[in-house]
Amino acid sequence: MARRCDFTRKGVQAGNNVSHANNKTRRRFLPNIHDTSLYSDALDEMVQVRISTHGLRTVEHNGGLDAFLTGTPDRKLGPDAIKVKRRVEKAKKKREARESAEQPAA
């Protein structure tokens, strides 16, 4: 499984450990990725995601999962996040169609 955040695309970076004697050895900087659940208002359920702590803060800053996904272009999202985005958009359209059908015509 890739060490990459589905929402921010943050991944592994490479660098050096540098000792006091200025010896350099290669190392990897791993992102702080967690498997967690986020609530989607449109789907009315918890969605399982792999997200970095930076991505989690970004989602909360943008007003929740639905607002973040609808406001972010597909090219900036990972494949799993795009699948969730499609489900959210479909649920929103379905809800809007149902609400417009319930309102009587003036």
C-alpha positions in Angstrom: 0.0 0.0 0.0 1.4 3.4 -1.0 2.4 5.9 1.6 0.4 8.7 0.1 -2.4 10.8 1.3 -5.5 10.4 -0.9 -6.6 14.0 -0.4 -3.4 16.1 -0.5 -1.2 13.7 -2.4 1.5 14.2 0.2 4.0 11.3 -0.1 7.4 10.0 0.9 10.4 12.3 0.5 14.1 11.5 0.5 16.9 13.3 2.2 20.1 12.9 4.3 20.9 12.3 7.9 23.8 14.7 8.5 26.1 13.9 11.4 28.2 16.4 13.4 31.2 15.3 11.3 29.1 16.1 8.2 28.7 12.5 7.1 25.6 12.0 5.0 23.5 8.9 4.9 20.3 8.6 3.0 16.9 8.5 4.8 13.2 8.7 4.0 10.7 11.2 5.4 7.4 9.4 5.8 4.1 11.3 5.8 1.9 11.0 8.9 -0.8 8.9 7.3 -3.8 7.5 9.3 -6.8 5.3 8.4 -9.8 7.2 9.7 -13.4 7.8 9.1 -14.9 11.1 8.1 -18.6 12.0 8.1 -20.3 12.9 4.8 -23.5 15.0 5.1 -24.5 14.2 1.6 -24.1 10.5 2.0 -25.3 10.6 5.6 -22.6 8.0 6.6 -19.0 7.6 7.7 -16.5 7.2 4.9 -13.2 5.3 5.5 -10.2 7.2 4.2 -6.4 7.2 4.3 -5.4 10.8 5.1 -2.4 12.7 6.4 -2.8 14.9 9.5 -2.1 17.9 7.2 -5.0 16.7 4.9 -7.3 16.2 7.9 -6.7 19.8 9.0 -7.3 21.0 5.4 -10.6 19.1 5.2 -11.8 20.6 8.5 -10.6 24.1 7.5 -12.7 23.9 4.2 -15.9 23.0 6.0 -16.0 19.3 6.1 -15.5 16.4 3.7 -18.3 17.3 1.2 -17.2 21.0 0.9 -13.6 20.0 0.5 -14.2 17.4 -2.2 -16.6 19.6 -4.2 -14.3 22.6 -4.1 -11.1 20.7 -5.1 -10.4 19.8 -8.7 -10.0 16.1 -9.6 -6.3 16.5 -10.7 -5.4 17.4 -7.1 -7.1 14.3 -5.6 -6.1 10.7 -5.4 -8.1 7.9 -7.0 -9.9 6.9 -3.7 -10.8 10.5 -3.0 -12.2 10.9 -6.5 -14.5 7.9 -5.9 -15.8 9.4 -2.8 -16.3 12.8 -4.6 -18.4 11.1 -7.3 -20.6 9.4 -4.6 -21.1 12.8 -2.9 -22.0 14.6 -6.1 -24.4 11.9 -7.1 -26.1 12.0 -3.7 -26.4 15.8 -3.8 -28.0 15.7 -7.3 -30.4 13.0 -6.1 -31.4 15.0 -3.0 -31.9 18.2 -5.1 -34.1 16.4 -7.6 -36.2 14.9 -4.8 -36.6 18.3 -3.1 -37.5 20.0 -6.4 -40.1 17.3 -7.1 -41.7 17.8 -3.7 -42.2 21.5 -4.1 -45.5 22.4 -5.8 -45.3 24.4 -9.0 -46.4 28.0 -8.6 
